[in-house]
Amino acid sequence: MSTTIVGIRELTHNAGSLVRSAASGARIIVTDRGRPVANLVPHRDEDERRRREAAETASLNAMLSLVDQSELLELASASDAVMAEVQW
């Protein structure tokens, strides 16, 4: 993602092109007298983010359901034993 720094005056004169740039993935930092005061970033659809996270969770749960629980317990016990031997 590219980053562009613009002052408020440039933002007001070039708002359309800066918004299009942000919509296509650019990050715009707006400054007031050289001090950053705002970010113009691409819009993120929260519903889409939630759907994507739900799909990832469902996929992970499906993979975990294929794992033998007794094997996980054995691995955890072995890991605990190794960690107990390590001197920190």
Backbone as CSV, one residue per row, in Angstrom:
resi,resn,N_x,N_y,N_z,CA_x,CA_y,CA_z,C_x,C_y,C_z
1,MET,0.854,-1.171,0.000,0.000,0.000,0.000,0.900,1.234,0.000
2,SER,0.670,2.131,-0.954,1.479,3.348,-1.026,0.942,4.400,-0.057
3,THR,1.816,5.286,0.373,1.438,6.349,1.294,1.778,7.691,0.659
4,THR,0.816,8.621,0.743,1.002,9.971,0.235,0.715,10.942,1.362
5,ILE,1.534,11.960,1.494,1.328,12.988,2.515,0.904,14.273,1.820
6,VAL,-0.233,14.826,2.259,-0.743,16.067,1.656,-1.171,17.033,2.755
7,GLY,-1.061,18.302,2.467,-1.571,19.319,3.369,-3.068,19.518,3.148
8,ILE,-3.700,20.234,4.056,-5.136,20.478,3.965,-5.481,21.215,2.674
9,ARG,-4.671,22.187,2.291,-4.955,22.946,1.069,-4.953,22.020,-0.153
10,GLU,-3.944,21.148,-0.239,-3.894,20.212,-1.364,-5.078,19.251,-1.330
11,LEU,-5.467,18.832,-0.129,-6.628,17.952,0.008,-7.886,18.616,-0.554
12,THR,-8.099,19.887,-0.223,-9.310,20.564,-0.701,-9.273,20.766,-2.211
13,HIS,-8.100,21.008,-2.776,-7.992,21.223,-4.218,-8.054,19.930,-5.025
14,ASN,-7.611,18.835,-4.425,-7.511,17.561,-5.157,-8.305,16.445,-4.483
15,ALA,-9.398,16.789,-3.805,-10.149,15.798,-3.032,-10.576,14.602,-3.880
16,GLY,-11.091,14.865,-5.055,-11.579,13.774,-5.899,-10.510,12.760,-6.226
17,SER,-9.361,13.232,-6.699,-8.303,12.290,-7.082,-7.705,11.599,-5.853
18,LEU,-7.631,12.310,-4.726,-7.094,11.684,-3.508,-8.040,10.608,-2.985
19,VAL,-9.347,10.857,-3.056,-10.317,9.844,-2.621,-10.239,8.627,-3.543
20,ARG,-10.114,8.850,-4.843,-9.969,7.722,-5.777,-8.697,6.931,-5.472
21,SER,-7.632,7.628,-5.148,-6.383,6.939,-4.790,-6.571,6.084,-3.542
22,ALA,-7.236,6.658,-2.547,-7.493,5.903,-1.314,-8.388,4.698,-1.601
23,ALA,-9.394,4.883,-2.429,-10.305,3.789,-2.760,-9.570,2.650,-3.464
24,SER,-8.503,2.978,-4.188,-7.755,1.937,-4.896,-6.636,1.347,-4.046
25,GLY,-6.530,1.761,-2.792,-5.585,1.133,-1.871,-4.530,2.028,-1.271
26,ALA,-4.429,3.270,-1.731,-3.410,4.170,-1.182,-3.827,4.678,0.199
27,ARG,-2.845,5.015,0.989,-3.083,5.632,2.299,-2.647,7.088,2.174
28,ILE,-3.548,8.010,2.520,-3.255,9.436,2.427,-3.164,9.989,3.846
29,ILE,-2.041,10.607,4.172,-1.884,11.267,5.470,-2.086,12.761,5.236
30,VAL,-3.041,13.340,5.957,-3.345,14.764,5.825,-2.648,15.504,6.954
31,THR,-1.955,16.586,6.583,-1.235,17.366,7.586,-1.815,18.774,7.687
32,ASP,-1.660,19.356,8.848,-2.013,20.762,9.088,-0.745,21.432,9.599
33,ARG,-0.182,22.306,8.774,1.082,22.972,9.084,2.196,21.962,9.369
34,GLY,2.212,20.877,8.569,3.253,19.872,8.682,3.017,18.806,9.734
35,ARG,1.949,18.929,10.508,1.663,17.951,11.565,0.549,17.017,11.098
36,PRO,0.752,15.697,11.122,-0.304,14.769,10.700,-1.552,14.931,11.570
37,VAL,-2.701,15.056,10.902,-3.952,15.239,11.644,-5.036,14.237,11.251
38,ALA,-4.883,13.577,10.100,-5.914,12.637,9.657,-5.331,11.656,8.656
39,ASN,-6.011,10.520,8.518,-5.655,9.509,7.521,-6.843,9.290,6.602
40,LEU,-6.580,9.195,5.334,-7.584,8.822,4.348,-7.153,7.450,3.849
41,VAL,-7.938,6.441,4.185,-7.570,5.059,3.886,-8.723,4.377,3.154
42,PRO,-8.457,3.242,2.509,-9.531,2.530,1.828,-10.620,2.109,2.815
43,HIS,-11.851,2.172,2.367,-12.984,1.738,3.193,-12.944,0.231,3.345
44,ARG,-13.191,-0.252,4.556,-13.270,-1.690,4.805,-14.684,-2.032,5.211
45,ASP,-15.297,-2.931,4.475,-16.657,-3.372,4.761,-16.620,-4.301,5.977
46,GLU,-17.162,-3.847,7.101,-17.124,-4.636,8.330,-17.910,-5.940,8.188
47,ASP,-19.027,-5.918,7.451,-19.787,-7.152,7.252,-18.948,-8.175,6.500
48,GLU,-18.230,-7.727,5.476,-17.369,-8.633,4.711,-16.257,-9.179,5.607
49,ARG,-15.688,-8.326,6.451,-14.638,-8.780,7.377,-15.179,-9.854,8.307
50,ARG,-16.378,-9.628,8.833,-16.976,-10.617,9.741,-17.248,-11.930,9.016
51,ARG,-17.743,-11.860,7.763,-17.996,-13.078,6.999,-16.694,-13.840,6.754
52,ARG,-15.636,-13.118,6.425,-14.348,-13.746,6.172,-13.818,-14.412,7.446
53,GLU,-13.934,-13.723,8.583,-13.471,-14.303,9.848,-14.292,-15.528,10.226
54,ALA,-15.605,-15.478,9.983,-16.462,-16.631,10.286,-16.080,-17.821,9.417
55,ALA,-15.791,-17.574,8.149,-15.384,-18.658,7.246,-14.046,-19.240,7.693
56,GLU,-13.111,-18.393,8.098,-11.810,-18.878,8.568,-11.966,-19.699,9.838
57,THR,-12.839,-19.253,10.744,-13.081,-19.986,11.987,-13.712,-21.339,11.695
58,ALA,-14.691,-21.370,10.780,-15.339,-22.629,10.421,-14.321,-23.588,9.808
59,SER,-13.434,-23.074,8.979,-12.410,-23.910,8.353,-11.462,-24.473,9.411
60,LEU,-11.051,-23.629,10.344,-10.163,-24.078,11.412,-10.854,-25.131,12.274
61,ASN,-12.117,-24.898,12.606,-12.861,-25.874,13.416,-12.983,-27.207,12.684
62,ALA,-13.190,-27.157,11.376,-13.289,-28.395,10.594,-11.959,-29.148,10.632
63,MET,-10.851,-28.438,10.518,-9.548,-29.092,10.575,-9.300,-29.685,11.954
64,LEU,-9.664,-28.947,12.994,-9.437,-29.436,14.355,-10.298,-30.655,14.662
65,SER,-11.462,-30.743,14.062,-12.327,-31.897,14.319,-11.722,-33.171,13.734
66,LEU,-10.798,-33.052,12.782,-10.143,-34.209,12.191,-8.979,-34.714,13.033
67,VAL,-8.527,-33.902,13.974,-7.379,-34.266,14.801,-7.854,-35.143,15.961
68,ASP,-7.145,-36.216,16.199,-7.455,-37.118,17.305,-7.127,-36.401,18.621
69,GLN,-8.134,-36.246,19.461,-7.962,-35.509,20.722,-6.919,-36.167,21.628
70,SER,-6.836,-37.498,21.619,-5.853,-38.170,22.477,-4.426,-37.838,22.033
71,GLU,-4.221,-37.677,20.711,-2.901,-37.288,20.222,-2.539,-35.892,20.702
72,LEU,-3.516,-34.991,20.708,-3.267,-33.635,21.194,-2.873,-33.648,22.666
73,LEU,-3.555,-34.462,23.462,-3.229,-34.546,24.882,-1.823,-35.094,25.085
74,GLU,-1.430,-36.106,24.289,-0.082,-36.657,24.389,0.967,-35.601,24.026
75,LEU,0.701,-34.843,22.947,1.636,-33.796,22.544,1.745,-32.712,23.608
76,ALA,0.619,-32.341,24.203,0.634,-31.322,25.245,1.430,-31.799,26.450
77,SER,1.244,-33.062,26.837,1.982,-33.610,27.975,3.474,-33.646,27.686
78,ALA,3.842,-34.058,26.476,5.253,-34.099,26.104,5.839,-32.693,26.103
79,SER,5.086,-31.746,25.609,5.544,-30.352,25.580,5.737,-29.830,26.998
80,ASP,4.798,-30.130,27.878,4.915,-29.700,29.268,6.159,-30.310,29.922
81,ALA,6.427,-31.576,29.625,7.599,-32.241,30.199,8.885,-31.577,29.720
82,VAL,8.949,-31.254,28.436,10.143,-30.595,27.900,10.304,-29.226,28.531
83,MET,9.229,-28.469,28.638,9.305,-27.131,29.216,9.726,-27.175,30.684
84,ALA,9.325,-28.231,31.413,9.699,-28.360,32.815,11.204,-28.596,32.959
85,GLU,11.817,-29.226,31.927,13.251,-29.504,31.978,14.102,-28.308,31.582
86,VAL,13.508,-27.376,30.869,14.268,-26.213,30.397,14.503,-25.254,31.568
87,GLN,15.730,-24.838,31.737,16.071,-23.889,32.795,16.040,-22.482,32.225
88,TRP,15.172,-21.656,32.666,15.055,-20.284,32.153,15.944,-19.373,32.919
